[in-house]
């Protein structure tokens, strides 16, 4: 249960605030479903690599197949990237919370509190993080369905907004699928290869990951459909936080309204688990690559680095979002999530097939 809940919470991530595949406009939900199907295939590749390297983590695959001098520098790219992406989530918090619930609270206070709790979870271990995931997952699902019911009860849905279904055409849909749609959530799942060797029943990993991916895709697609039906294509595509705008419109009988806290709570919960998993994978990777005996010595330095990155990587929200939409996917994520794992799979298959060893 730990694995499925953590994977689902991880893949939903910050999409409860940001419109996933919003570039596709009213057809965003189609892009999500296509990305989800491809995401299942991506997970199959990662799990296959895990079975080809029994007992080894992601950062140990590359030195094993490419040799120490080439494989180790490649492996270091993953924990460093994870620290940066964890910093990006802190950046999300930095721009969202002061602009919604706590406008007068300093950014660093909010981010520090989240990271202090994350540090405590990391010191407690991945098992505790998994149990927390089990505890919060039903709450997240309950809040999600509550949000859907309230939207459907508010008489704010316009079915015309979703027509025509393909919106601007299939070209735009595919542009939102590749590379952002399959990297932002599903490609990032490769970091679970840092956790999979700790799982006792490794044969069930793909099944669990596939189910979690499908659940995540359905949740994200549902949020996109609701956002388009309520906000319209233009507002949905242009808004920085379309899901937050969606929840603010809810008004049931002039009694149930101002439910901003629901989306913020959803965001904080999924963001917290994503930060914890980024940090756990990064710290474990750094420990293995540096041959340190204890990973705990890296927790506090990693927390400080992530806090610094989150506070300084972007001057404003548009700049922050542009980096996530236009720079990272093309310049880093394609390489780390598809190109290198694809080459690794080919090399591992050839070496296993022909019994080739590297000294």
C-alpha positions as a Markdown table, in Angstrom:
| # | Residue | x | y | z |
|---|---|---|---|---|
| 1 | Unk | 0.0 | 0.0 | 0.0 |
| 2 | Unk | 2.9 | 2.4 | 0.8 |
| 3 | Unk | 4.2 | 2.2 | -2.8 |
| 4 | Unk | 0.9 | 2.9 | -4.5 |
| 5 | Unk | -0.1 | 5.8 | -2.3 |
| 6 | Unk | 3.3 | 7.4 | -2.5 |
| 7 | Unk | 3.5 | 7.0 | -6.2 |
| 8 | Unk | 0.0 | 8.5 | -6.7 |
| 9 | Unk | 0.7 | 11.4 | -4.4 |
| 10 | Unk | 4.0 | 12.0 | -6.1 |
| 11 | Unk | 2.5 | 12.0 | -9.6 |
| 12 | Unk | -0.4 | 14.2 | -8.8 |
| 13 | Unk | 2.1 | 16.6 | -7.2 |
| 14 | Unk | 1.6 | 20.3 | -8.0 |
| 15 | Unk | -1.0 | 19.7 | -10.7 |
| 16 | Unk | -3.7 | 20.5 | -8.1 |
| 17 | Unk | -2.8 | 24.1 | -8.6 |
| 18 | Unk | -1.1 | 24.3 | -12.0 |
| 19 | Unk | -3.2 | 23.4 | -15.1 |
| 20 | Unk | -1.5 | 20.2 | -16.4 |
| 21 | Unk | -1.2 | 20.4 | -20.2 |
| 22 | Unk | -2.9 | 23.8 | -20.3 |
| 23 | Unk | -1.2 | 24.6 | -23.6 |
| 24 | Unk | -3.7 | 22.3 | -25.2 |
| 25 | Unk | -6.6 | 24.5 | -23.9 |
| 26 | Unk | -9.9 | 22.7 | -23.8 |
| 27 | Unk | -8.2 | 19.5 | -25.0 |
| 28 | Unk | -5.9 | 19.4 | -22.1 |
| 29 | Unk | -7.6 | 16.4 | -20.6 |
| 30 | Unk | -6.9 | 14.5 | -23.9 |
| 31 | Unk | -3.2 | 15.3 | -23.5 |
| 32 | Unk | -3.3 | 14.1 | -19.9 |
| 33 | Unk | -4.8 | 10.7 | -20.9 |
| 34 | Unk | -2.3 | 10.3 | -23.7 |
| 35 | Unk | 0.5 | 11.2 | -21.4 |
| 36 | Unk | -0.8 | 8.7 | -18.8 |
| 37 | Unk | -0.8 | 5.9 | -21.3 |
| 38 | Unk | 2.8 | 6.7 | -22.4 |
| 39 | Unk | 3.6 | 7.1 | -18.7 |
| 40 | Unk | 2.7 | 3.5 | -18.1 |
| 41 | Unk | 5.1 | 2.5 | -20.8 |
| 42 | Unk | 7.8 | 4.7 | -19.3 |
| 43 | Unk | 7.3 | 3.0 | -16.0 |
| 44 | Unk | 7.7 | -0.4 | -17.7 |
| 45 | Unk | 11.1 | 0.7 | -19.0 |
| 46 | Unk | 12.2 | 1.8 | -15.6 |
| 47 | Unk | 11.0 | -1.3 | -13.9 |
| 48 | Unk | 12.6 | -3.4 | -16.6 |
| 49 | Unk | 15.9 | -1.7 | -15.9 |
| 50 | Unk | 15.4 | -2.4 | -12.2 |
| 51 | Unk | 15.0 | -6.1 | -12.9 |
| 52 | Unk | 18.1 | -6.0 | -15.1 |
| 53 | Unk | 20.1 | -4.6 | -12.2 |
| 54 | Unk | 18.8 | -6.5 | -9.1 |
| 55 | Unk | 19.6 | -4.9 | -5.8 |
| 56 | Unk | 21.0 | -1.8 | -7.4 |
| 57 | Unk | 19.6 | 1.7 | -7.4 |
| 58 | Unk | 19.3 | 4.2 | -10.2 |
| 59 | Unk | 22.7 | 5.8 | -9.5 |
| 60 | Unk | 24.4 | 2.4 | -9.5 |
| 61 | Unk | 23.0 | 1.3 | -12.9 |
| 62 | Unk | 25.3 | 3.6 | -14.9 |
| 63 | Unk | 28.6 | 2.8 | -13.3 |
| 64 | Unk | 27.8 | -0.9 | -13.7 |
| 65 | Unk | 27.0 | -0.6 | -17.4 |
| 66 | Unk | 29.2 | 2.3 | -18.5 |
| 67 | Unk | 32.1 | 1.8 | -16.2 |
| 68 | Unk | 33.3 | 4.0 | -13.3 |
| 69 | Unk | 34.8 | 6.9 | -15.2 |
| 70 | Unk | 31.8 | 7.4 | -17.5 |
| 71 | Unk | 28.9 | 6.1 | -15.4 |
| 72 | Unk | 29.7 | 7.9 | -12.2 |
| 73 | Unk | 29.5 | 11.4 | -13.6 |
| 74 | Unk | 26.2 | 10.5 | -15.3 |
| 75 | Unk | 24.9 | 9.1 | -12.1 |
| 76 | Unk | 25.7 | 12.3 | -10.2 |
| 77 | Unk | 23.3 | 14.2 | -12.5 |
| 78 | Unk | 20.3 | 12.5 | -10.9 |
| 79 | Unk | 20.7 | 13.5 | -7.2 |
| 80 | Unk | 21.8 | 17.1 | -8.2 |
| 81 | Unk | 18.7 | 17.4 | -10.5 |
| 82 | Unk | 16.5 | 16.1 | -7.7 |
| 83 | Unk | 17.8 | 18.8 | -5.3 |
| 84 | Unk | 17.1 | 21.4 | -7.9 |
| 85 | Unk | 13.5 | 20.1 | -8.6 |
| 86 | Unk | 12.9 | 20.1 | -4.8 |
| 87 | Unk | 13.9 | 23.7 | -4.8 |
| 88 | Unk | 11.4 | 24.4 | -7.6 |
| 89 | Unk | 8.6 | 23.0 | -5.4 |
| 90 | Unk | 9.7 | 25.4 | -2.6 |
| 91 | Unk | 9.5 | 28.1 | -5.3 |
| 92 | Unk | 5.9 | 27.0 | -6.0 |
| 93 | Unk | 5.1 | 27.5 | -2.4 |
| 94 | Unk | 6.9 | 30.8 | -2.3 |
| 95 | Unk | 4.7 | 32.3 | -5.1 |
| 96 | Unk | 1.4 | 30.6 | -4.2 |
| 97 | Unk | 0.9 | 30.9 | -0.5 |
| 98 | Unk | 1.7 | 34.6 | -0.1 |
| 99 | Unk | -0.6 | 35.3 | -3.1 |
| 100 | Unk | -3.5 | 33.3 | -1.7 |
| 101 | Unk | -3.8 | 32.7 | 2.1 |
| 102 | Unk | -0.9 | 34.5 | 3.8 |
| 103 | Unk | 0.0 | 37.7 | 1.9 |
| 104 | Unk | 1.9 | 39.2 | 4.8 |
| 105 | Unk | 3.9 | 36.2 | 5.8 |
| 106 | Unk | 7.6 | 36.2 | 4.6 |
| 107 | Unk | 8.3 | 33.6 | 2.0 |
| 108 | Unk | 11.2 | 32.1 | 3.9 |
| 109 | Unk | 9.0 | 31.4 | 6.9 |
| 110 | Unk | 6.5 | 29.3 | 5.0 |
| 111 | Unk | 9.2 | 27.4 | 3.1 |
| 112 | Unk | 11.3 | 26.8 | 6.2 |
| 113 | Unk | 8.4 | 25.3 | 8.1 |
| 114 | Unk | 7.7 | 22.9 | 5.2 |
| 115 | Unk | 11.3 | 21.9 | 5.0 |
| 116 | Unk | 11.7 | 21.4 | 8.8 |
| 117 | Unk | 8.7 | 19.0 | 8.7 |
| 118 | Unk | 10.3 | 17.3 | 5.7 |
| 119 | Unk | 13.6 | 17.0 | 7.5 |
| 120 | Unk | 11.9 | 15.3 | 10.4 |
| 121 | Unk | 10.2 | 12.9 | 8.0 |
| 122 | Unk | 13.6 | 12.1 | 6.4 |
| 123 | Unk | 15.2 | 11.5 | 9.7 |
| 124 | Unk | 12.4 | 9.1 | 10.5 |
| 125 | Unk | 12.9 | 7.1 | 7.3 |
| 126 | Unk | 11.1 | 6.1 | 4.2 |
| 127 | Unk | 8.8 | 3.7 | 6.1 |
| 128 | Unk | 7.4 | 6.5 | 8.1 |
| 129 | Unk | 7.0 | 8.6 | 5.0 |
| 130 | Unk | 5.1 | 5.7 | 3.4 |
| 131 | Unk | 2.8 | 5.4 | 6.4 |
| 132 | Unk | 2.1 | 9.1 | 6.3 |
| 133 | Unk | 1.2 | 8.7 | 2.7 |
| 134 | Unk | -1.3 | 6.0 | 3.7 |
| 135 | Unk | -2.8 | 8.3 | 6.3 |
| 136 | Unk | -3.1 | 11.3 | 4.0 |
| 137 | Unk | -4.2 | 9.6 | 0.8 |
| 138 | Unk | -7.8 | 9.0 | 1.8 |
| 139 | Unk | -8.0 | 12.6 | 3.0 |
| 140 | Unk | -6.7 | 13.8 | -0.4 |
| 141 | Unk | -9.2 | 11.6 | -2.3 |
| 142 | Unk | -12.0 | 12.9 | 0.0 |
| 143 | Unk | -11.1 | 16.5 | -0.6 |
| 144 | Unk | -10.9 | 15.9 | -4.3 |
| 145 | Unk | -14.4 | 14.4 | -4.5 |
| 146 | Unk | -15.7 | 17.2 | -2.2 |
| 147 | Unk | -14.3 | 19.7 | -4.6 |
| 148 | Unk | -15.9 | 18.0 | -7.6 |
| 149 | Unk | -19.3 | 17.7 | -5.9 |
| 150 | Unk | -19.2 | 21.4 | -4.9 |
| 151 | Unk | -18.3 | 22.5 | -8.4 |
| 152 | Unk | -21.2 | 20.4 | -9.8 |
| 153 | Unk | -23.5 | 21.9 | -7.3 |
| 154 | Unk | -22.6 | 25.5 | -7.9 |
| 155 | Unk | -24.3 | 25.9 | -11.3 |
| 156 | Unk | -21.1 | 27.3 | -12.8 |
| 157 | Unk | -20.4 | 24.7 | -15.5 |
| 158 | Unk | -20.8 | 25.6 | -19.2 |
| 159 | Unk | -20.7 | 22.5 | -21.4 |
| 160 | Unk | -20.1 | 24.7 | -24.5 |
| 161 | Unk | -16.6 | 25.5 | -23.2 |
| 162 | Unk | -15.5 | 22.0 | -23.9 |
| 163 | Unk | -16.5 | 22.1 | -27.6 |
| 164 | Unk | -15.0 | 21.3 | -30.0 |
| 165 | Unk | -13.4 | 18.5 | -28.0 |
| 166 | Unk | -10.0 | 18.6 | -29.8 |
| 167 | Unk | -9.8 | 22.4 | -29.4 |
| 168 | Unk | -7.0 | 23.8 | -31.5 |
| 169 | Unk | -6.3 | 20.4 | -33.1 |
| 170 | Unk | -4.1 | 17.4 | -32.6 |
| 171 | Unk | -0.9 | 19.3 | -33.2 |
| 172 | Unk | -1.4 | 21.4 | -30.0 |
| 173 | Unk | -2.4 | 18.2 | -28.1 |
| 174 | Unk | 0.8 | 16.4 | -29.0 |
| 175 | Unk | 2.9 | 19.5 | -28.3 |
| 176 | Unk | 1.6 | 19.4 | -24.7 |
| 177 | Unk | 2.3 | 15.7 | -24.5 |
| 178 | Unk | 5.9 | 15.9 | -25.7 |
| 179 | Unk | 8.0 | 16.6 | -23.8 |
| 180 | Unk | 6.3 | 18.3 | -20.8 |
| 181 | Unk | 3.3 | 16.0 | -20.4 |
| 182 | Unk | 5.3 | 12.9 | -20.1 |
| 183 | Unk | 8.3 | 14.3 | -18.2 |
| 184 | Unk | 6.8 | 16.6 | -15.6 |
| 185 | Unk | 5.1 | 13.8 | -13.7 |
| 186 | Unk | 5.5 | 10.4 | -15.3 |
| 187 | Unk | 9.1 | 10.7 | -16.4 |
| 188 | Unk | 10.2 | 11.9 | -13.0 |
| 189 | Unk | 9.0 | 8.6 | -11.6 |
| 190 | Unk | 12.5 | 7.3 | -12.4 |
| 191 | Unk | 13.6 | 8.5 | -9.0 |
| 192 | Unk | 11.6 | 5.7 | -7.5 |
| 193 | Unk | 14.4 | 3.4 | -8.7 |
| 194 | Unk | 16.2 | 4.8 | -5.6 |
| 195 | Unk | 13.5 | 3.2 | -3.5 |
| 196 | Unk | 12.5 | 0.0 | -5.4 |
| 197 | Unk | 15.5 | -2.0 | -4.1 |
| 198 | Unk | 14.1 | -1.6 | -0.6 |
| 199 | Unk | 10.8 | -3.3 | -1.6 |
| 200 | Unk | 10.5 | -7.0 | -0.7 |
| 201 | Unk | 8.0 | -8.0 | -3.4 |
| 202 | Unk | 9.8 | -6.6 | -6.4 |
| 203 | Unk | 7.6 | -8.5 | -8.8 |
| 204 | Unk | 4.6 | -6.3 | -7.9 |
| 205 | Unk | 6.4 | -3.0 | -8.5 |
| 206 | Unk | 5.2 | -2.5 | -12.1 |
| 207 | Unk | 1.6 | -3.4 | -11.3 |
| 208 | Unk | 1.6 | -1.0 | -8.4 |
| 209 | Unk | 3.3 | 1.8 | -10.5 |
| 210 | Unk | 0.9 | 1.3 | -13.4 |
| 211 | Unk | -2.2 | 1.5 | -11.2 |
| 212 | Unk | -0.9 | 4.6 | -9.4 |
| 213 | Unk | -0.1 | 6.2 | -12.8 |
| 214 | Unk | -3.6 | 5.5 | -14.1 |
| 215 | Unk | -5.2 | 6.9 | -10.9 |
| 216 | Unk | -3.1 | 10.0 | -11.1 |
| 217 | Unk | -4.0 | 10.5 | -14.8 |
| 218 | Unk | -7.7 | 10.2 | -14.1 |
| 219 | Unk | -7.5 | 12.7 | -11.2 |
| 220 | Unk | -5.5 | 15.2 | -13.3 |
| 221 | Unk | -7.7 | 14.8 | -16.4 |
| 222 | Unk | -10.8 | 15.3 | -14.2 |
| 223 | Unk | -9.4 | 18.6 | -12.8 |
| 224 | Unk | -8.5 | 19.8 | -16.3 |
| 225 | Unk | -12.0 | 19.1 | -17.6 |
| 226 | Unk | -13.7 | 20.9 | -14.6 |
| 227 | Unk | -11.3 | 23.9 | -15.0 |
| 228 | Unk | -12.2 | 24.2 | -18.7 |
| 229 | Unk | -15.9 | 23.7 | -18.1 |
| 230 | Unk | -15.9 | 26.5 | -15.5 |
| 231 | Unk | -13.3 | 28.9 | -16.6 |
| 232 | Unk | -13.3 | 28.5 | -20.3 |
| 233 | Unk | -10.3 | 27.8 | -22.5 |
| 234 | Unk | -8.8 | 31.3 | -22.5 |
| 235 | Unk | -8.8 | 31.8 | -18.8 |
| 236 | Unk | -7.6 | 28.2 | -18.2 |
| 237 | Unk | -4.7 | 28.5 | -20.5 |
| 238 | Unk | -3.6 | 32.0 | -19.4 |
| 239 | Unk | -3.9 | 31.6 | -15.6 |
| 240 | Unk | -0.8 | 30.9 | -13.5 |
| 241 | Unk | -2.9 | 29.0 | -10.9 |
| 242 | Unk | -6.1 | 28.0 | -12.8 |
| 243 | Unk | -7.1 | 25.3 | -10.3 |
| 244 | Unk | -7.0 | 27.9 | -7.5 |
| 245 | Unk | -9.2 | 30.2 | -9.5 |
| 246 | Unk | -11.6 | 27.3 | -10.1 |
| 247 | Unk | -12.1 | 26.6 | -6.4 |
| 248 | Unk | -12.7 | 30.3 | -5.6 |
| 249 | Unk | -15.7 | 30.4 | -8.0 |
| 250 | Unk | -17.6 | 27.8 | -6.0 |
| 251 | Unk | -20.7 | 29.1 | -4.5 |
| 252 | Unk | -23.5 | 26.8 | -3.2 |
| 253 | Unk | -26.6 | 28.7 | -2.2 |
| 254 | Unk | -24.5 | 31.8 | -1.2 |
| 255 | Unk | -23.5 | 29.7 | 1.8 |
| 256 | Unk | -20.6 | 27.5 | 0.8 |
| 257 | Unk | -17.9 | 29.7 | -0.7 |
| 258 | Unk | -14.4 | 31.0 | -0.2 |
| 259 | Unk | -13.0 | 27.5 | -0.2 |
| 260 | Unk | -9.4 | 28.6 | -1.1 |
| 261 | Unk | -8.0 | 26.5 | 1.8 |
| 262 | Unk | -9.1 | 23.2 | 0.1 |
| 263 | Unk | -6.8 | 23.6 | -2.9 |
| 264 | Unk | -4.0 | 25.0 | -0.8 |
| 265 | Unk | -4.3 | 22.0 | 1.6 |
| 266 | Unk | -4.3 | 19.6 | -1.4 |
| 267 | Unk | -1.3 | 21.4 | -2.8 |
| 268 | Unk | 0.7 | 21.5 | 0.5 |
| 269 | Unk | 0.1 | 17.8 | 1.1 |
| 270 | Unk | 1.1 | 16.6 | -2.3 |
| 271 | Unk | 4.0 | 19.1 | -2.5 |
| 272 | Unk | 5.2 | 17.9 | 0.9 |
| 273 | Unk | 5.4 | 14.3 | -0.2 |
| 274 | Unk | 7.0 | 15.2 | -3.4 |
| 275 | Unk | 9.7 | 17.2 | -1.6 |
| 276 | Unk | 10.3 | 14.3 | 0.8 |
| 277 | Unk | 10.7 | 11.8 | -2.0 |
| 278 | Unk | 13.0 | 14.1 | -4.0 |
| 279 | Unk | 15.1 | 14.6 | -1.0 |
| 280 | Unk | 15.2 | 11.0 | 0.0 |
| 281 | Unk | 16.2 | 9.9 | -3.4 |
| 282 | Unk | 18.8 | 12.6 | -3.8 |
| 283 | Unk | 20.3 | 12.0 | -0.3 |
| 284 | Unk | 20.4 | 8.2 | -0.9 |
| 285 | Unk | 22.1 | 8.8 | -4.2 |
| 286 | Unk | 24.7 | 11.1 | -2.8 |
| 287 | Unk | 25.4 | 8.6 | 0.0 |
| 288 | Unk | 25.9 | 5.8 | -2.5 |
| 289 | Unk | 28.0 | 7.8 | -4.9 |
| 290 | Unk | 30.2 | 9.2 | -2.1 |
| 291 | Unk | 30.4 | 5.8 | -0.3 |
| 292 | Unk | 29.3 | 7.3 | 2.9 |
| 293 | Unk | 28.2 | 5.0 | 5.7 |
| 294 | Unk | 25.3 | 7.1 | 6.9 |
| 295 | Unk | 22.9 | 9.2 | 4.8 |
| 296 | Unk | 21.6 | 11.3 | 7.7 |
| 297 | Unk | 24.7 | 13.5 | 7.6 |
| 298 | Unk | 23.4 | 14.8 | 4.2 |
| 299 | Unk | 19.9 | 15.7 | 5.3 |
| 300 | Unk | 20.5 | 19.1 | 6.8 |
| 301 | Unk | 22.9 | 20.3 | 4.1 |
| 302 | Unk | 20.3 | 19.2 | 1.5 |
| 303 | Unk | 17.6 | 21.1 | 3.3 |
| 304 | Unk | 19.7 | 24.3 | 3.3 |
| 305 | Unk | 20.5 | 23.9 | -0.4 |
| 306 | Unk | 16.8 | 23.4 | -1.4 |
| 307 | Unk | 15.7 | 26.4 | 0.7 |
| 308 | Unk | 18.4 | 28.6 | -0.9 |
| 309 | Unk | 17.4 | 27.4 | -4.4 |
| 310 | Unk | 13.7 | 27.9 | -3.8 |
| 311 | Unk | 14.3 | 31.4 | -2.5 |
| 312 | Unk | 16.6 | 32.5 | -5.3 |
| 313 | Unk | 16.0 | 30.6 | -8.6 |
| 314 | Unk | 13.4 | 33.0 | -10.0 |
| 315 | Unk | 12.5 | 36.6 | -9.4 |
| 316 | Unk | 8.8 | 36.2 | -10.1 |
| 317 | Unk | 6.1 | 33.6 | -10.8 |
| 318 | Unk | 6.1 | 33.9 | -14.6 |
| 319 | Unk | 9.9 | 33.4 | -14.8 |
| 320 | Unk | 9.6 | 30.5 | -12.4 |
| 321 | Unk | 6.9 | 28.8 | -14.5 |
| 322 | Unk | 8.7 | 29.5 | -17.8 |
| 323 | Unk | 11.8 | 27.6 | -16.6 |
| 324 | Unk | 9.6 | 24.6 | -15.7 |
| 325 | Unk | 7.7 | 24.7 | -19.0 |
| 326 | Unk | 10.4 | 25.6 | -21.6 |
| 327 | Unk | 13.8 | 25.1 | -20.2 |
| 328 | Unk | 13.9 | 22.0 | -18.0 |
| 329 | Unk | 12.0 | 19.6 | -20.2 |
| 330 | Unk | 14.1 | 20.3 | -23.3 |
| 331 | Unk | 17.5 | 20.8 | -21.8 |
| 332 | Unk | 17.5 | 18.3 | -18.9 |
| 333 | Unk | 14.5 | 16.0 | -18.5 |
| 334 | Unk | 14.6 | 14.5 | -22.0 |
| 335 | Unk | 18.2 | 13.5 | -21.4 |
| 336 | Unk | 17.7 | 12.1 | -17.9 |
| 337 | Unk | 14.3 | 10.5 | -18.3 |
| 338 | Unk | 14.4 | 9.1 | -21.8 |
| 339 | Unk | 17.8 | 9.3 | -23.7 |
| 340 | Unk | 20.1 | 8.0 | -21.0 |
| 341 | Unk | 17.7 | 5.3 | -19.7 |
| 342 | Unk | 17.1 | 4.2 | -23.3 |
| 343 | Unk | 20.8 | 3.9 | -24.0 |
| 344 | Unk | 21.3 | 2.2 | -20.7 |
| 345 | Unk | 18.6 | -0.4 | -21.6 |
| 346 | Unk | 20.3 | -1.1 | -25.0 |
| 347 | Unk | 23.8 | -1.4 | -23.4 |
| 348 | Unk | 22.5 | -3.6 | -20.5 |
| 349 | Unk | 20.6 | -5.9 | -23.0 |
| 350 | Unk | 23.6 | -6.3 | -25.2 |
| 351 | Unk | 25.9 | -7.0 | -22.3 |
| 352 | Unk | 23.6 | -9.5 | -20.8 |
| 353 | Unk | 22.9 | -11.2 | -24.2 |
| 354 | Unk | 26.6 | -11.6 | -25.1 |
| 355 | Unk | 28.0 | -11.9 | -21.6 |
| 356 | Unk | 30.2 | -8.8 | -21.9 |
| 357 | Unk | 31.9 | -7.5 | -18.8 |
| 358 | Unk | 33.6 | -4.2 | -18.0 |
| 359 | Unk | 36.6 | -4.1 | -15.7 |
